[in-house]
Amino acid sequence: MRIRRAVTSDFHKAASISVAALAKDEIYQHRHPYAGEQQSSFRGFFQRRLKLRNVLPGYITWVAVTTDFQDLEDGAPDQEVRSETGRWGEEPDEAVIGYAVWNRHGKSAAARGWQTQSWAEWLESVLLKTQDTYVDFFQLDKSASPSNMRSLEAMGFFRDAFAEIPERWHLHSLVVDPIYQRRGVGAKLLSWGLEQAELEKVPVTLNASTMAEPLYRRIGFETFLLVDLPGIRMGVPSLIRWPSVPENTEAGSRTG
């Protein structure tokens, strides 16, 4: 197993992993209550989001891949494995088994180095945002509940809990195929962002799910803020991991 930067062709499999791994997540169950009957729409939501973030400035997506397909073949029909990893009659080179989406916030020289965007990426981002607007306006995502999305927005779920910390790496998503969970895949995907944050002397932030929270706390994350979502989950933790050395003036100062 190794990790590498994601390419567009990875996102179909990554979206399928999201459907399998996040089906029981309480936030996604609220946002997408019809995901069980509308898996294609649920998968499409993740695929659109991954594609957009891949071309936005400051976003970096890493995937974990394997060349050992035995576990995948044991856990899913051969047709599914083949369709996700290669063409019929061909041996796939590798299969995506997890991914992490990172975002560099800030205005320092280090941050600006991650926030470049080519004209092609800009144009693709405009097209993908237009597609999202179209899907939302006509309510084409049949897995989602527009009223539940509005309730989350009213409760402040989509506000940036870390706005007062301008210089940081934020982990938007860490998703591992259920077949490969508890095998170190998540830790491997985490390591890139943690090491990069240490090099740049900035904190790492994230919003933790119930299942992943113990992992984050074991590796040094602490509570920055708790967000109550009445009727969904109380005390959703926004976590932070401070760098092990003092931040310099350019990267910002530790607060909170």
C-alpha atoms as a printed R data frame, in Angstrom:
    type eleno elety resid chain resno       x       y       z
1   ATOM     1    CA   MET     A     1   0.000   0.000   0.000
2   ATOM     2    CA   ARG     A     2   1.215   3.483  -0.849
3   ATOM     3    CA   ILE     A     3  -0.175   6.997  -1.089
4   ATOM     4    CA   ARG     A     4   0.010   9.373  -4.042
5   ATOM     5    CA   ARG     A     5  -1.640  12.533  -5.324
6   ATOM     6    CA   ALA     A     6  -5.110  11.906  -6.707
7   ATOM     7    CA   VAL     A     7  -5.998  12.125 -10.390
8   ATOM     8    CA   THR     A     8  -9.463  12.584 -11.881
9   ATOM     9    CA   SER     A     9  -9.843   8.903 -12.718
10  ATOM    10    CA   ASP     A    10  -9.588   8.057  -8.985
11  ATOM    11    CA   PHE     A    11 -12.760   9.886  -8.006
12  ATOM    12    CA   HIS     A    12 -15.333   7.323  -9.137
13  ATOM    13    CA   LYS     A    13 -13.818   4.696  -6.841
14  ATOM    14    CA   ALA     A    14 -13.256   7.267  -4.084
15  ATOM    15    CA   ALA     A    15 -16.938   8.218  -4.260
16  ATOM    16    CA   SER     A    16 -17.951   4.542  -4.001
17  ATOM    17    CA   ILE     A    17 -15.739   4.192  -0.924
18  ATOM    18    CA   SER     A    18 -17.481   7.228   0.581
19  ATOM    19    CA   VAL     A    19 -20.896   5.620   0.109
20  ATOM    20    CA   ALA     A    20 -19.764   2.450   1.893
21  ATOM    21    CA   ALA     A    21 -17.771   4.129   4.662
22  ATOM    22    CA   LEU     A    22 -20.118   6.999   5.536
23  ATOM    23    CA   ALA     A    23 -23.508   5.296   5.304
24  ATOM    24    CA   LYS     A    24 -23.809   5.200   9.117
25  ATOM    25    CA   ASP     A    25 -22.325   8.631   9.829
26  ATOM    26    CA   GLU     A    26 -24.960  10.608  11.727
27  ATOM    27    CA   ILE     A    27 -24.311  13.870   9.851
28  ATOM    28    CA   TYR     A    28 -24.563  12.259   6.426
29  ATOM    29    CA   GLN     A    29 -27.618  10.297   7.519
30  ATOM    30    CA   HIS     A    30 -29.263  13.623   8.285
31  ATOM    31    CA   ARG     A    31 -28.088  15.349   5.104
32  ATOM    32    CA   HIS     A    32 -28.821  12.356   2.866
33  ATOM    33    CA   PRO     A    33 -31.635  10.356   4.521
34  ATOM    34    CA   TYR     A    34 -32.508   8.594   1.262
35  ATOM    35    CA   ALA     A    35 -28.972   7.404   0.516
36  ATOM    36    CA   GLY     A    36 -29.912   3.754   1.007
37  ATOM    37    CA   GLU     A    37 -32.478   3.827  -1.802
38  ATOM    38    CA   GLN     A    38 -30.637   6.396  -3.917
39  ATOM    39    CA   GLN     A    39 -27.028   5.209  -3.821
40  ATOM    40    CA   SER     A    40 -26.281   6.489  -7.309
41  ATOM    41    CA   SER     A    41 -27.272  10.026  -6.292
42  ATOM    42    CA   PHE     A    42 -25.322   9.703  -3.034
43  ATOM    43    CA   ARG     A    43 -22.248   8.574  -4.971
44  ATOM    44    CA   GLY     A    44 -22.709  11.445  -7.407
45  ATOM    45    CA   PHE     A    45 -22.658  13.947  -4.537
46  ATOM    46    CA   PHE     A    46 -19.229  12.727  -3.404
47  ATOM    47    CA   GLN     A    47 -17.878  12.524  -6.927
48  ATOM    48    CA   ARG     A    48 -18.876  16.118  -7.734
49  ATOM    49    CA   ARG     A    49 -17.370  17.361  -4.478
50  ATOM    50    CA   LEU     A    50 -14.085  15.513  -5.018
51  ATOM    51    CA   LYS     A    51 -13.763  16.788  -8.581
52  ATOM    52    CA   LEU     A    52 -14.417  20.390  -7.527
53  ATOM    53    CA   ARG     A    53 -11.987  20.372  -4.639
54  ATOM    54    CA   ASN     A    54  -9.347  18.857  -6.876
55  ATOM    55    CA   VAL     A    55  -9.250  22.048  -8.983
56  ATOM    56    CA   LEU     A    56  -9.778  24.684  -6.283
57  ATOM    57    CA   PRO     A    57  -6.707  26.583  -5.044
58  ATOM    58    CA   GLY     A    58  -5.292  25.317  -1.770
59  ATOM    59    CA   TYR     A    59  -6.897  21.868  -1.910
60  ATOM    60    CA   ILE     A    60  -4.746  18.737  -2.048
61  ATOM    61    CA   THR     A    61  -6.199  15.228  -2.378
62  ATOM    62    CA   TRP     A    62  -4.156  12.130  -1.609
63  ATOM    63    CA   VAL     A    63  -5.271   8.572  -2.264
64  ATOM    64    CA   ALA     A    64  -4.124   5.294  -0.749
65  ATOM    65    CA   VAL     A    65  -3.741   2.546  -3.345
66  ATOM    66    CA   THR     A    66  -2.967  -1.144  -3.273
67  ATOM    67    CA   THR     A    67  -1.870  -3.728  -5.807
68  ATOM    68    CA   ASP     A    68  -3.157  -6.597  -3.640
69  ATOM    69    CA   PHE     A    69  -6.706  -7.244  -4.839
70  ATOM    70    CA   GLN     A    70  -7.417 -10.370  -2.809
71  ATOM    71    CA   ASP     A    71  -9.234  -8.517  -0.033
72  ATOM    72    CA   LEU     A    72 -11.276  -6.545  -2.542
73  ATOM    73    CA   GLU     A    73 -12.214  -9.734  -4.367
74  ATOM    74    CA   ASP     A    74 -13.163 -11.402  -1.077
75  ATOM    75    CA   GLY     A    75 -15.314  -8.424  -0.065
76  ATOM    76    CA   ALA     A    76 -17.127  -7.673  -3.329
77  ATOM    77    CA   PRO     A    77 -18.283  -9.453  -6.515
78  ATOM    78    CA   ASP     A    78 -15.594  -9.740  -9.169
79  ATOM    79    CA   GLN     A    79 -17.615  -7.575 -11.552
80  ATOM    80    CA   GLU     A    80 -17.590  -4.715  -9.034
81  ATOM    81    CA   VAL     A    81 -13.847  -5.046  -8.422
82  ATOM    82    CA   ARG     A    82 -13.134  -5.158 -12.137
83  ATOM    83    CA   SER     A    83 -15.382  -2.211 -12.977
84  ATOM    84    CA   GLU     A    84 -13.768  -0.060 -10.282
85  ATOM    85    CA   THR     A    85 -10.127  -0.931 -10.957
86  ATOM    86    CA   GLY     A    86  -9.702  -1.839 -14.610
87  ATOM    87    CA   ARG     A    87 -11.292  -2.846 -17.882
88  ATOM    88    CA   TRP     A    88 -12.610  -6.304 -18.550
89  ATOM    89    CA   GLY     A    89  -9.828  -8.586 -19.711
90  ATOM    90    CA   GLU     A    90  -7.129  -6.382 -18.190
91  ATOM    91    CA   GLU     A    91  -5.315  -6.647 -14.892
92  ATOM    92    CA   PRO     A    92  -5.645  -3.320 -13.020
93  ATOM    93    CA   ASP     A    93  -2.389  -1.769 -11.836
94  ATOM    94    CA   GLU     A    94  -3.748  -0.560  -8.494
95  ATOM    95    CA   ALA     A    95  -6.993   0.124  -6.656
96  ATOM    96    CA   VAL     A    96  -7.957   3.139  -4.541
97  ATOM    97    CA   ILE     A    97  -8.714   2.091  -0.946
98  ATOM    98    CA   GLY     A    98  -8.909   5.466   0.791
99  ATOM    99    CA   TYR     A    99  -8.404   9.179   0.412
100 ATOM   100    CA   ALA     A   100  -7.748  12.383   2.319
101 ATOM   101    CA   VAL     A   101  -8.649  15.932   1.266
102 ATOM   102    CA   TRP     A   102  -6.503  18.714   2.731
103 ATOM   103    CA   ASN     A   103  -6.881  22.478   2.434
104 ATOM   104    CA   ARG     A   104  -4.166  25.065   3.161
105 ATOM   105    CA   HIS     A   105  -5.588  28.227   4.733
106 ATOM   106    CA   GLY     A   106  -3.644  31.463   5.081
107 ATOM   107    CA   LYS     A   107  -1.889  34.280   3.294
108 ATOM   108    CA   SER     A   108   1.727  33.512   4.157
109 ATOM   109    CA   ALA     A   109   4.278  32.645   1.489
110 ATOM   110    CA   ALA     A   110   3.965  28.978   2.463
111 ATOM   111    CA   ALA     A   111   0.190  29.107   2.050
112 ATOM   112    CA   ARG     A   112   0.323  30.928  -1.277
113 ATOM   113    CA   GLY     A   113   2.610  28.226  -2.599
114 ATOM   114    CA   TRP     A   114  -0.286  25.751  -2.297
115 ATOM   115    CA   GLN     A   115  -2.964  28.109  -3.632
116 ATOM   116    CA   THR     A   116  -2.064  28.304  -7.306
117 ATOM   117    CA   GLN     A   117  -4.676  27.573  -9.966
118 ATOM   118    CA   SER     A   118  -4.193  27.197 -13.710
119 ATOM   119    CA   TRP     A   119  -6.631  28.648 -16.243
120 ATOM   120    CA   ALA     A   120  -7.805  25.132 -17.071
121 ATOM   121    CA   GLU     A   121  -8.461  24.432 -13.386
122 ATOM   122    CA   TRP     A   122 -10.277  27.756 -13.008
123 ATOM   123    CA   LEU     A   123 -12.518  26.983 -15.985
124 ATOM   124    CA   GLU     A   124 -13.232  23.473 -14.700
125 ATOM   125    CA   SER     A   125 -14.104  24.868 -11.258
126 ATOM   126    CA   VAL     A   126 -16.603  27.290 -12.833
127 ATOM   127    CA   LEU     A   127 -18.244  24.456 -14.771
128 ATOM   128    CA   LEU     A   128 -18.393  22.202 -11.700
129 ATOM   129    CA   LYS     A   129 -19.876  24.976  -9.540
130 ATOM   130    CA   THR     A   130 -22.488  25.585 -12.246
131 ATOM   131    CA   GLN     A   131 -23.310  21.878 -12.206
132 ATOM   132    CA   ASP     A   132 -23.714  21.961  -8.411
133 ATOM   133    CA   THR     A   133 -26.038  24.968  -8.663
134 ATOM   134    CA   TYR     A   134 -28.120  23.166 -11.282
135 ATOM   135    CA   VAL     A   135 -28.339  19.991  -9.174
136 ATOM   136    CA   ASP     A   136 -29.333  21.970  -6.069
137 ATOM   137    CA   PHE     A   137 -31.860  24.209  -7.823
138 ATOM   138    CA   PHE     A   138 -33.709  21.322  -9.447
139 ATOM   139    CA   GLN     A   139 -33.157  19.038  -6.434
140 ATOM   140    CA   LEU     A   140 -31.621  16.338  -8.603
141 ATOM   141    CA   ASP     A   141 -29.740  14.701  -5.718
142 ATOM   142    CA   LYS     A   142 -32.472  12.292  -4.678
143 ATOM   143    CA   SER     A   143 -30.456  11.068  -1.683
144 ATOM   144    CA   ALA     A   144 -30.511  14.494  -0.023
145 ATOM   145    CA   SER     A   145 -33.100  16.357   2.028
146 ATOM   146    CA   PRO     A   146 -33.119  20.090   1.197
147 ATOM   147    CA   SER     A   147 -34.976  20.873   4.435
148 ATOM   148    CA   ASN     A   148 -32.391  18.974   6.501
149 ATOM   149    CA   MET     A   149 -29.606  20.834   4.717
150 ATOM   150    CA   ARG     A   150 -31.276  24.119   5.604
151 ATOM   151    CA   SER     A   151 -31.600  23.035   9.243
152 ATOM   152    CA   LEU     A   152 -27.877  22.253   9.406
153 ATOM   153    CA   GLU     A   153 -27.099  25.648   7.934
154 ATOM   154    CA   ALA     A   154 -29.359  27.350  10.490
155 ATOM   155    CA   MET     A   155 -27.527  25.531  13.294
156 ATOM   156    CA   GLY     A   156 -24.202  26.861  12.047
157 ATOM   157    CA   PHE     A   157 -22.819  23.528  10.911
158 ATOM   158    CA   PHE     A   158 -21.258  24.981   7.752
159 ATOM   159    CA   ARG     A   159 -19.556  27.925   9.469
160 ATOM   160    CA   ASP     A   160 -15.774  27.801   9.771
161 ATOM   161    CA   ALA     A   161 -15.117  26.935  13.416
162 ATOM   162    CA   PHE     A   162 -11.440  27.855  13.015
163 ATOM   163    CA   ALA     A   163 -11.814  31.275  11.389
164 ATOM   164    CA   GLU     A   164  -9.696  32.889  14.115
165 ATOM   165    CA   ILE     A   165  -6.726  30.693  13.135
166 ATOM   166    CA   PRO     A   166  -5.821  31.964   9.667
167 ATOM   167    CA   GLU     A   167  -2.699  29.856   9.052
168 ATOM   168    CA   ARG     A   168  -3.415  26.133   9.130
169 ATOM   169    CA   TRP     A   169  -3.908  22.892   7.276
170 ATOM   170    CA   HIS     A   170  -7.507  21.659   7.471
171 ATOM   171    CA   LEU     A   171  -8.448  18.022   6.944
172 ATOM   172    CA   HIS     A   172 -11.785  18.086   5.114
173 ATOM   173    CA   SER     A   173 -12.170  14.348   4.563
174 ATOM   174    CA   LEU     A   174 -10.454  11.138   5.603
175 ATOM   175    CA   VAL     A   175 -12.241   8.101   4.188
176 ATOM   176    CA   VAL     A   176 -11.060   4.487   4.075
177 ATOM   177    CA   ASP     A   177 -12.708   1.517   2.380
178 ATOM   178    CA   PRO     A   178 -14.403  -0.528   5.160
179 ATOM   179    CA   ILE     A   179 -12.531  -3.612   3.939
180 ATOM   180    CA   TYR     A   180  -9.226  -1.888   4.738
181 ATOM   181    CA   GLN     A   181 -10.102  -0.087   7.953
182 ATOM   182    CA   ARG     A   182  -7.888  -0.669  11.032
183 ATOM   183    CA   ARG     A   183  -4.910  -1.545   8.854
184 ATOM   184    CA   GLY     A   184  -3.041   1.732   9.063
185 ATOM   185    CA   VAL     A   185  -4.450   3.237   5.868
186 ATOM   186    CA   GLY     A   186  -5.982   6.215   7.661
187 ATOM   187    CA   ALA     A   187  -2.764   6.851   9.599
188 ATOM   188    CA   LYS     A   188  -0.773   6.777   6.355
189 ATOM   189    CA   LEU     A   189  -3.096   9.336   4.749
190 ATOM   190    CA   LEU     A   190  -2.954  11.506   7.871
191 ATOM   191    CA   SER     A   191   0.827  11.463   8.025
192 ATOM   192    CA   TRP     A   192   1.320  13.644   4.943
193 ATOM   193    CA   GLY     A   193  -0.688  16.571   6.335
194 ATOM   194    CA   LEU     A   194   0.752  16.247   9.826
195 ATOM   195    CA   GLU     A   195   4.308  16.258   8.504
196 ATOM   196    CA   GLN     A   196   3.609  19.180   6.179
197 ATOM   197    CA   ALA     A   197   2.072  21.191   9.014
198 ATOM   198    CA   GLU     A   198   5.143  20.527  11.153
199 ATOM   199    CA   LEU     A   199   7.412  21.716   8.354
200 ATOM   200    CA   GLU     A   200   5.379  24.911   7.980
201 ATOM   201    CA   LYS     A   201   4.935  25.313  11.770
202 ATOM   202    CA   VAL     A   202   1.133  25.627  11.569
203 ATOM   203    CA   PRO     A   203  -1.690  23.681  13.274
204 ATOM   204    CA   VAL     A   204  -3.918  21.018  11.743
205 ATOM   205    CA   THR     A   205  -7.685  21.329  12.180
206 ATOM   206    CA   LEU     A   206 -10.633  19.042  11.486
207 ATOM   207    CA   ASN     A   207 -14.214  18.232  12.429
208 ATOM   208    CA   ALA     A   208 -14.353  14.710  13.842
209 ATOM   209    CA   SER     A   209 -16.932  12.007  13.316
210 ATOM   210    CA   THR     A   210 -17.943   9.709  16.174
211 ATOM   211    CA   MET     A   211 -15.953   6.795  14.747
212 ATOM   212    CA   ALA     A   212 -12.761   8.729  13.981
213 ATOM   213    CA   GLU     A   213 -12.553  10.934  17.070
214 ATOM   214    CA   PRO     A   214 -10.588   8.405  19.233
215 ATOM   215    CA   LEU     A   215  -7.940   8.061  16.498
216 ATOM   216    CA   TYR     A   216  -7.411  11.810  16.300
217 ATOM   217    CA   ARG     A   217  -7.157  12.222  20.054
218 ATOM   218    CA   ARG     A   218  -4.562   9.444  20.289
219 ATOM   219    CA   ILE     A   219  -2.232  11.343  17.965
220 ATOM   220    CA   GLY     A   220  -2.432  14.676  19.767
221 ATOM   221    CA   PHE     A   221  -5.606  16.446  18.643
222 ATOM   222    CA   GLU     A   222  -7.489  18.382  21.305
223 ATOM   223    CA   THR     A   223 -10.893  20.051  21.496
224 ATOM   224    CA   PHE     A   224 -11.046  23.526  20.014
225 ATOM   225    CA   LEU     A   225 -14.844  23.902  19.912
226 ATOM   226    CA   LEU     A   226 -17.949  21.775  20.424
227 ATOM   227    CA   VAL     A   227 -20.911  22.290  18.097
228 ATOM   228    CA   ASP     A   228 -24.361  21.121  19.199
229 ATOM   229    CA   LEU     A   229 -26.675  19.826  16.497
230 ATOM   230    CA   PRO     A   230 -29.995  19.227  18.320
231 ATOM   231    CA   GLY     A   231 -31.722  16.087  17.178
232 ATOM   232    CA   ILE     A   232 -28.629  14.858  15.324
233 ATOM   233    CA   ARG     A   233 -25.605  14.849  17.588
234 ATOM   234    CA   MET     A   234 -24.636  16.921  20.598
235 ATOM   235    CA   GLY     A   235 -21.095  18.143  20.986
236 ATOM   236    CA   VAL     A   236 -19.643  17.586  17.514
237 ATOM   237    CA   PRO     A   237 -15.927  18.232  18.163
238 ATOM   238    CA   SER     A   238 -13.839  20.631  16.129
239 ATOM   239    CA   LEU     A   239 -10.300  19.433  16.889
240 ATOM   240    CA   ILE     A   240  -6.885  21.019  16.558
241 ATOM   241    CA   ARG     A   241  -3.324  19.709  16.683
242 ATOM   242    CA   TRP     A   242  -0.735  22.358  17.397
243 ATOM   243    CA   PRO     A   243   2.752  22.158  15.867
244 ATOM   244    CA   SER     A   244   5.460  20.867  18.160
245 ATOM   245    CA   VAL     A   245   7.591  24.002  17.736
246 ATOM   246    CA   PRO     A   246   6.544  27.650  18.186
247 ATOM   247    CA   GLU     A   247   5.035  29.269  15.113
248 ATOM   248    CA   ASN     A   248   6.945  32.075  13.473
249 ATOM   249    CA   THR     A   249   5.505  35.532  12.946
250 ATOM   250    CA   GLU     A   250   4.639  34.939   9.303
251 ATOM   251    CA   ALA     A   251   2.700  31.744   9.960
252 ATOM   252    CA   GLY     A   252   0.653  33.352  12.725
253 ATOM   253    CA   SER     A   253   0.516  32.977  16.469
254 ATOM   254    CA   ARG     A   254  -1.120  30.320  18.587
255 ATOM   255    CA   THR     A   255  -4.420  31.421  20.069
256 ATOM   256    CA   GLY     A   256  -7.306  29.835  21.931
